[in-house]
Amino acid sequence: MARATVAMARASPPPPLILALLAAAAVVALATGAEDADAVLVLPSAAAASASRSHHHPCLDNPPDMTAATGGEAGEVVRDFHGLDTYVTGSPYTGQAVILGSDYYGFQAPKLRKIADQVADAGYFVVVPDLLHGDPYKEGISFSEWLKTHSPADAAEKVRPLVAALKVKRMAVGVGGYCWGAKVAVELAKTGEIQAVVISHPALVTVDDMKEIRCPIAVLGGEYDSLSPPKLVHQFERALEQNERIDHFVKIFPRVPHGFACRYDSSDPFAVKTADEARADMISWFRKQLKH
């Protein structure tokens, strides 16, 4: 089993919002003098504070520009493709299909569609279903409340008819998942209905999930990913090692945060190179594991 490791990085989280406001208030009080001693500091509501904190959730960093390269995709959106609106790209006659599960921003994200086109260019029929049903996360709403109505386990159940339809066409099926979509991919990997899975910077995935995997799996993590840090990724690896029948590959990319594979900074050459490498690793895994 292949394995790549890096030294773990430690970073302190930013100070809580309330402490920051109190510190700012103290500075203002000193600057304005005694005449403003009776001034009252008005703190934001709990909901506003929660919304501000959610902005810093690693899953929401560097959100996609939904207008970037719109209309430049090689594929097309097919409505009600086996029950789901789906971005479809590549030849349906390749005998090998890859389903890509999005992060919280959904199947319309331009970088995700670019990845789909690039995987299709490698010889796969690629489908990117709208697992969020037209309701991706949007800035300004409560992330925790939004999550309550977007279950990756429910999304996986809705993908199973799509998997079945592809298999009827005698296609080998692999699933790649990013962030939230990684949990969808893992749930599908427990069914025994797909042949391979790749998860990149996973969210919501647990060590117990790894114990139920029934197909070859590749786990791509980031050194600076605070959501699925290297320590957790190596726990995944140890759990997978307990099942000698399941081939697995674990790799930790150095100096990259959560979202490095699909929500990278296009102006950063190192980030682009890392995302390209992650995509190449995914394609290599499918090339090894998907059989007609």
N, C-alpha and C positions, 0 to 999 in steps of 0.2 A: 504494500500500500504506500502510495506517495504521500509525502508530508513536507510542508514548508513552514518554517517558524521564524519569528522575529522576536526581539526583546520587547517586553511589555512596556508601554508608556503610561505614565501616571499624570493625570491633569486634574487640577482642582476645579470644581464646578463654579459657575459665576455666583456672586452673592445673591441671596433671595431678594425679590423685588421690594418687600417691605423694608428690609434693612437699608437698601439703597435709597429709598425715599426718605427714611428717617435721617440718614446721613446728610442727604441733600438739604433737608429742612434745617438741620443744625447749622450748616454753612450759611444758609439764608438768614437765620436768626442772628448769627454773629455779625453778618454784614449789615443788616438793617438797624441794629441797635435796640435800645430799651424801648423806644417809642412804639415798636411793633410787638412788644412782649405779649400782648393779649391776642395776637393773631393765632388762628386755629389751623392746624394742618389737617386737610381733608384727604383721607386715604381712599384709594379706589375700592369699589365694591369687590366682594369675593369673586364674583363672576369675571370682572375685568381683570383682577389679578390672575385668575386661573387662565384666562385667554392669553395674557401676556406670557405666563410661564410656558403655555403650550407652544408658543412660537419658537421656543428654544428646544423643543423635543427634537432629538436627532433625526427622527423620521421626516421632519418638516423643514430641515435645513436645505438651503439652496433649491427652493421650489422651481419646477420647470416653467419656462416661458411657453405658454400654450400657443402663442402666435408664431413661434420660430419655425421656419421652414414648412409652414402649413401648406399643404397641396403639393409638396415635393416628394411624397412617398411613392414607392414603386408599387405598392399594393392598393387595396380598396377596402372600404367598410361594407360588410355584408350584413344586412338586417336579419335578425332571427336565424342565425346560423346554428342550427341544432339547439335552438332555445335562447341563444345569446347574440346580441350585436357584437360583431367581431371584425377586427382588422386582419385581413388575409393577404399573404404575400408568398410568392414562390410557386413552383409547379406542384399541382396535386398528384402528379404521376411519379414522384420520386420514390415512393414506397416508405418514406420516413417523414414523420410529422413532429414538429416541436410546438408545444403550447407554452406561451409566455404569460406569467402572472405578474400584474403590475404592482407598484407600490400604492400608497394612499392617494396618489394623484391620477390614477386611472389609465385606461388604455389609449387615451388621446395624447399622452405626453410625447412630444416630438422625438426625444432621444430614445424612448422605448421603441417607437416605430422604426427609427433608424437602425437600432439593434436587430429588430425583426427582419428588416430588409437585408442586412448584412448576413444574418444566419441563413436566410433564404438563398443568398448568393453562394453559400457554401454547399448547397444542394438539398435543402430541406423545404418542406411545405410548412409554413409558419402561421400560426393563428394566435391572435392576441384578443381574448374575449373581454368584454366589458363586465367584469366581475362586480363592479360597484353600481351597475344599473343606472348609469347617467348621473350618479351622485358622488363624484370624487370629493375629497376633502378640499375645502376652500378657506383661505385666510379669513380670520375674523370670527369663526364659529368655534364653539367649544370642542376641542379634539376628543376629550373623554366622552362627551355625549354622542358625538358622531360615531365613535368606535362601537358604541352599544348597538347600533343598527347595521353594522357592517362586519359580520362574522366571517372569518376565513373558512371555518368549518362548513358553514352554509354555502359559501361560494364553491368549495370543493365538490359538494354534492351536485351543484348545478353544472359543473364541468363534466361530470361522469357521463351524461348522454353524449356529449361531444367526443369524449374519448372512445366510447362505444362505436359511434358513427365512423370515426377514423379507422378503427380496427376492422370494421366491416369491409372497408375498402382495402384491407390487407396492408395497412400501414403500421409500422413500428412507431410507438408513441413515447416521446420524452417530454418532460415538463421542466421549464426553467422559471424560477420565482425570485423576485426582488422584494426585500423588506416584507411588507404584508403579504405579498404574493408568494414569498418563500414558505409561509405557513400553509397557504393553499396547496403548494406543491408537496409539502410534507404530508398533508392529509391524504392527498392522492397516492403518495408513495406507500401508504399503509394499506391500500386496497388490493394490491397485487394486479392491478389493471394496466399499469404503465410499465415501461421497460427501463427507464432511467430518469433521474432527477438531478438538477443542479440548483442549489440555493445560494444566493449572493446577499451578503450583509442582512441575514434574516432577522425578522421581528417576530415576537410572540412564540418562537420555537423553543421547546424545552428538551432537556436531557431525556425525559421519559418518551418524548416523540421519537427520538433516535432509536429507542429500544423496539419500536414497532415498525420500523422501515422494512419493506419487503422487496425493494429493488435497489440496484446500484445507485449510490448517491455521492455527489461532490459538494463540498461545503467550502465556499469562498468567503473568507472573513477579512476584516481590515484591522490593522494594528491600533488605530485610534477610534475604533467603533465602540462607543460607550454603551450601546444597546446590546450588542453581542460581542463583547470583548474577547481577546484571545484566550483568556482563562476559560470562558464558557465554550468557545469553539473547541478547545482541547478536551473539554468534558464530553462534548458531542463525539469527538473522535474516540475517546475511551469507551463510550457506550457502543459505538459501532464496531469496535474491535472485539466485543463479546460475541458477535455473530459472524463467524468465519464464512458463512454462505453469502454474505452481502459484501460485494466489492465497494470500496469507498476511497475517496480522495479528499484530503483536507489541505487547504492552503491559506495562509494569512499574508495579505499584501502589506508591505511596509509603508508607514507614513501616510495612511489614507483613513478617512473617517467613514462613518455610516453613509451609505448612498453612493459609494465610489464607483459602482459598476454602471449605474443608470442615471445618476443625477450629478454628474461630475461638472467641474468648471471648464467649459470649452476653451477658455483663454489661458489655462494652465497646462503647459506641455506635459508635465509629469502626471497630472490627473488624467489627461487624454490617453497617455501611454498606458497607464494602469487599467483604465476602462477597456482599452483595446486588448490588453493581455487577459483580462477577465473574460471577455467575450471569446477570445481564442481558446481559453481553457474550457469554456462551456462547450464549444463546438467539438473540441478534441474528445471530451467525455462522451458526447452523443455519438461521435464517430466510432468510438470504441465499444459502446454499449448497445446501440440500436441495431437490431438485426431484423431482416425481413422475415 
